[in-house]
Amino acid sequence: MITVYATRWCPDCGRAKEVLDTHRVAYKLVYLEEEPSARDIVLRLNGGMRSVPTIIFDDGSILVEPSNSQLAARLEQAQAISKGAEPPE
């Protein structure tokens, strides 16, 4: 399952949630304000920066502050792979 590290006040986090919801993708939403360990995870993954949204995919790949088109392309790639298609070169 995709994990999204976010904050409640972040407009980019809300935008990423909308993209995920539009693509009907299951994800776990973790708010940094509510999970103290989440802040540490985000800081470690982003070289000390508290950059959100930080999105971790099933394969371990990460997107940080993606645009709508970047996130949509990554979701479409993941859906194609799960359906048995070869990933693009």
N, C-alpha and C positions, 0 to 999 in steps of 0.2 A: 504494500500500500504506500502511496505517496504521503510524505510528511511535509507539512507547510509550517515553518516557524514564522510567526507574525506578531504584530502588536495591534491592539484595537484602534489606535489613533492613526495608523499608517494608511494613506489612500492607495498606495501601490499594493498593499496586502489585500485590500478590498477588491481591487481590480483583478488581482490574480485569482482570488476566490471566484469571481464572476466567470473568468475564463474556464476554470476547473468545473464549475457548475454547468456551464454551457455545454461542455464536452461530456458531461455526465460521468465524471471520473470520481471514484471513491478516494478520499484523502483524509488524513488525520490533521486537524488544525491545532497547533500548540501555540498559545499566547505566552510571550516572554514575561508579561506582567504576572501571570498566574503560575508559571512553572520556573522556579529559580534555576533549575539545572538547564533549562532550555537556553537561557542567556549564555551560559558557559559553552554550550554546544555551538551556538551561532558564532560566538567570538573565536572559538577554535577553528571552525570551518572557514572563517573569513579573515584570517590573519589579524585578529584583534579588533576587527570592525564589527559593529552591531548592525549589520546590513540585513534588512528584511524587505520583502519576503525572501527567505532562504528555503528552497524547495528541494527535497531529497527524493529521488525516484527509486523504484524497486531495485534497479541495477546498481545503485550506489552513486549514480551521477547526480550532479547538483546544478541548479540554476539559482542565481542570486540577482534579485531585482530585475527579472526578465520583462521585456516588453510583451504586450499581448501576442504579437506575431511569433516571438521566440518561444513563448510558452505553448501556444497552439501547435507550432511545428513539432515541438518535443513530444507533446501529447499524441499527436497524429503518428509520429514515428513509433512511440511505445505501443499504440494500438495496432499498428501494422505488424510489428514484431510479434505481439501476442496472438495475432491471427495467423502466424506462420509465414509472413512475407519476409524476405531478406532485408536487412537494414541497408540504407543507402551507403555507398562507398564514400 
